[in-house]
Each structure stands twice: as structure tokens, then as C-alpha cells.
Amino acid sequence: MSKKIKNMLSILFVAVLTVSAFCIPASAAEDDLTISISTDEKDSVTAKVGDTVKYAIYMTDTKEEVIGAAMSFFYNDEYLKLNADSINCESFKTAIGNPKLKNFYTFTWTDVQAPVKLNGDKALVSAEFKVLKGGKTDLSYFISDMYGDDMTYLKSYKITCKLWVNGKEVEDSAVPIVNNDTANSEKIQGDFVNYIDGMGEENSPNKDDHKSVVVEKKYISTQQNSQVVDVTKVVESSANGSGSNTTLIIIIAIVVVLIAAGAIIFVKKKDEKKNKVADNNAMSDDADADK
């Protein structure tokens, strides 16, 4: 083999190695998903397509037992597929939730007879996801209500989260992201106050710079003359899968009450008219008798 051919083969070999060096990391990077679970970028975690990711939220440092809660966590199903069977409200065993909502899960719980003392051993809620594709996404939460036996929201607490990838814990005690956009569009604000630092108003070290996240609230109210307000919005929400069965039951109950009230008014007016006719006939008969 001539020296010229050897040199050409050497150059070609180096070129192939160089191209491979660039292609392999690029291909690997396409399978990497960066998941943010905290406002601190240091708490971001990288997982690969096909990996199983578990997310859990905890609450500690409470001064009272809890008798009621309503809470949500949020994800992007473009990157993460929720395993509905994995959802576990460890602290609230009888919680009722809806896993069919678009990009978030909401649960409610109340038990006056068996108050719960929250701690770091049992999560408020946890769930597993399968990584679908590479890129960047986040996991977040929002608490609508969390109250004790005095029926007011908790003012002392500390919220943290954990993350596992394929069963291995990769992040512990991170301050989770309080969702703003989706929580606002779904109008899930309750009486509970969520703070960016994950701490209640009574135990935050940054009392002068304690930023809260407050979104719009969804509610049903009534006015005089039996006019129902906001019912249309709630019906549309329920039809789209973002309303709860409880809301639908309330709407049906209101409609039934309105129908019953209308029927009572109708019957009452009919009776009044009948009595009026009878009175007029009686007066006419008396007048004829006087003649």
C-alpha cells in the first residue's frame, strides 16, 4: 500500500472519529429530560427517556392536627406520563382525587373524627411518571385548603419535596415550586396561603420578604330572585373534565331547589286565583240575594 493511500486512510479515520464524537453526545442529549422541582436550579434533575420518576411532597413543622385538605400537583404530559395507579396520599388515606385531569391531579380529604398529625415520614401526595422525551419540564404543586379543628388555614408549616429516578432518591428536602399559571386558570384558590419559600407565615425566617402565590377562586353564589351565578362556568368546567363530582351534585341540587320553588310559587298563585274567583262569586251571590 502506497504512503499516499495510507495518509488518506488515516485522514478518513480521524474524520470518522471526530464526527462520531459529536454525534453520540448529541443523540444522548436528545434523550435527556431536565426536571425542575424547585426555584433553585441546583435542585434540577436529569432523567432519560423510559426512566421512571417519582415525585412526593411533604409538610412538617405544623402546630395542629389537620382535619381537611384540598391539594393539586402539576406536570406536562408532553414529557411525563402519569401512572394513575401509583398516586398515593399517604397522610390522607381516604382522599378522593381525579387522575383524568389534563396535566394535573387534584384531591380532597376531610375527617373530623380522625385528625392527622403531619410529618416527614408520610407524603401529602406522591406519584410516578414515565419519561416520554428529552427537553425541559417541571413538577409543581398548589394547596387550596389545609385546616385544623378551628376551621382556619394552617399558618405554621414547612413544605418540601423529594424525587426518585428508577427507584433511586436523587433529590431530598427541596423547596417545591408553587404553581401559578395553571392554578390560576383552574381557579383553585381556597383559604390556604401558599408561599414561595414553602413556609407558613408564623415560621418563615424572611418575614419582611415573604412572597405568597394567590390565584383566582372558583365559587358558586346565589342572588335574590333565585338567580344562580357562575353555574354555567362550572358546568362547562365539569364537561371538560376539570370539575368535580361534588360541584356537579351541588349544581343539580340548586336546580332541583329552584324547580321546587317555582312549582310552589305556581301552585300558590293558582290557589290565590281560585280563591279570588270564589270570593267574587260569593260577593255576587250576596248582591243578588239583597235585591
Secondary structure, DSSP 8 states (H G I E B T S, - for coil): --HHHHHHHHHHHHHHHHHHHHHHHHHHHHTEEEEE-BSSGGG-EEEETT-EEEEEEEEE--SS-BSEEEEEEE--TTTEEEEEEEEE-TT-TT-EEETTSSSEEEEEEE-SSS-B---TTS-SEEEEEEE-SSEEEE-EEEEEEEE-TTSSB--S-EEEEEEEETTEEEEEEE-BEE--HHHHHTTB--S--EETTSB-TTT-S-GGG--EE---B---EE-GGG-EESHHHHHHHHHTT-S-HHHHHHHHHHHHHHHHHHHHHHHHHHHHHHHHHHHHHHHHHHHHHH-
